[in-house]
Amino acid sequence: MRLITVSEFLMGRDHAYPDDYTAQIAANTRRTVDKINEFLMASGFDGHVNSGWRPPAVNGATKGAAPKSNHMLALACDLLDPGGVIDRWSMGHPETLEHIGLWQESPGSTPGWCHLQIVPPHSGHRVFLP
């Protein structure tokens, strides 16, 4: 199984946008990467980051990104999931998401990736609509 790294999650944006890479973003990054890796170990999937931390300028230029995306605070990670296998597994194992402290965006809204975040959405539902 392949775990993700902090470097992969940051995607070089810590260097490209140093003013946006605050101590809080660094702390959130570590927490998010740790929880995603805990998820990967529990599920047995290889992790490949589709989208990690997005500074505001990157988020604003990302098609379909929510204006207040948790990616901007390094609280969310999109794992590459072209066949929806990770999405289906996590939908079938909500207890694992709950145990780790992850919430998942509805797979119907995330074709090709699995969106996981370490903070609850406004609805509070473990699987939520954007």
C-alpha positions as CSV (number, residue, x, y, z in Angstrom):
1,M,0.0,0.0,0.0
2,R,1.2,3.5,-0.9
3,L,0.7,6.2,1.7
4,I,0.7,9.9,0.8
5,T,3.4,12.4,1.8
6,V,3.2,15.9,3.1
7,S,5.1,17.0,0.0
8,E,2.6,15.3,-2.3
9,F,-0.3,16.9,-0.4
10,L,1.3,20.3,-0.7
11,M,2.0,19.8,-4.4
12,G,4.9,22.4,-4.3
13,R,2.4,25.1,-3.4
14,D,4.2,25.8,0.0
15,H,7.1,27.1,-2.1
16,A,5.0,28.8,-4.9
17,Y,2.8,30.6,-2.4
18,P,5.0,31.1,0.7
19,D,2.9,33.9,2.1
20,D,-0.2,31.7,2.2
21,Y,1.7,28.7,3.8
22,T,1.1,29.7,7.5
23,A,1.9,27.8,10.6
24,Q,-1.8,26.9,10.8
25,I,-1.8,25.5,7.3
26,A,1.3,23.5,8.1
27,A,-0.4,22.0,11.3
28,N,-3.6,21.3,9.3
29,T,-1.5,19.6,6.6
30,R,0.1,17.2,9.1
31,R,-3.3,16.3,10.7
32,T,-4.9,15.8,7.3
33,V,-2.1,13.7,5.9
34,D,-2.0,11.6,9.1
35,K,-5.8,10.9,8.9
36,I,-5.7,10.1,5.1
37,N,-2.9,7.7,5.7
38,E,-4.8,6.1,8.6
39,F,-7.7,5.7,6.1
40,L,-5.4,4.1,3.5
41,M,-3.9,1.7,6.0
42,A,-7.4,0.6,7.1
43,S,-8.7,0.2,3.6
44,G,-5.6,-1.2,1.9
45,F,-5.7,1.3,-1.0
46,D,-2.8,3.0,-2.6
47,G,-3.0,6.8,-2.1
48,H,-2.4,9.3,-4.9
49,V,-3.3,12.9,-4.3
50,N,-5.5,14.4,-6.9
51,S,-5.8,17.7,-5.0
52,G,-4.4,18.6,-1.7
53,W,-3.7,22.1,-0.2
54,R,-5.0,24.9,-2.4
55,P,-4.0,28.5,-1.7
56,P,-6.8,30.9,-2.4
57,A,-5.4,31.8,-5.9
58,V,-5.2,28.1,-6.9
59,N,-8.7,27.4,-5.5
60,G,-10.1,30.4,-7.4
61,A,-8.7,29.0,-10.6
62,T,-9.8,25.4,-10.0
63,K,-12.9,24.5,-12.0
64,G,-15.8,23.5,-9.7
65,A,-14.0,24.4,-6.5
66,A,-16.2,25.7,-3.7
67,P,-15.3,29.3,-2.8
68,K,-14.8,28.4,0.8
69,S,-13.3,25.0,0.1
70,N,-11.7,23.1,3.0
71,H,-8.7,22.6,0.7
72,M,-7.8,26.2,1.2
73,L,-7.2,25.5,4.9
74,A,-5.5,22.1,4.3
75,L,-8.4,20.3,5.9
76,A,-9.4,18.2,2.8
77,C,-7.8,15.9,0.3
78,D,-9.0,14.4,-2.9
79,L,-7.6,11.0,-3.7
80,L,-7.3,9.8,-7.3
81,D,-10.2,7.3,-7.7
82,P,-10.9,6.9,-11.5
83,G,-13.0,3.8,-11.0
84,G,-14.8,4.9,-7.9
85,V,-13.4,1.9,-5.9
86,I,-12.3,4.1,-2.9
87,D,-15.6,5.9,-2.9
88,R,-17.6,2.6,-2.9
89,W,-15.4,1.1,-0.1
90,S,-15.7,4.2,2.1
91,M,-19.5,4.3,1.6
92,G,-19.7,0.7,2.8
93,H,-17.5,1.4,5.8
94,P,-18.9,4.5,7.5
95,E,-17.6,3.2,10.9
96,T,-14.1,3.5,9.6
97,L,-14.6,7.1,8.6
98,E,-16.2,7.8,11.9
99,H,-13.4,6.1,13.9
100,I,-10.7,8.0,12.0
101,G,-12.6,11.3,12.0
102,L,-13.2,11.8,8.3
103,W,-16.1,13.0,6.2
104,Q,-16.7,12.2,2.6
105,E,-18.3,14.2,-0.2
106,S,-21.0,12.3,-2.0
107,P,-19.4,10.1,-4.8
108,G,-21.9,11.5,-7.3
109,S,-20.3,14.9,-6.9
110,T,-16.7,13.6,-7.2
111,P,-16.2,11.7,-10.4
112,G,-12.6,10.4,-10.6
113,W,-11.7,11.2,-7.1
114,C,-12.7,10.6,-3.5
115,H,-13.0,13.8,-1.4
116,L,-12.2,13.3,2.3
117,Q,-12.0,16.0,4.9
118,I,-11.1,16.2,8.6
119,V,-13.8,18.6,9.6
120,P,-17.6,18.0,9.5
121,P,-19.6,19.7,6.9
122,H,-22.5,22.1,7.8
123,S,-24.9,19.2,7.6
124,G,-22.9,17.1,10.0
125,H,-23.5,14.0,7.9
126,R,-20.6,11.6,7.4
127,V,-21.3,11.6,3.7
128,F,-22.5,14.9,2.4
129,L,-23.5,16.9,-0.7
130,P,-21.3,19.9,-1.5
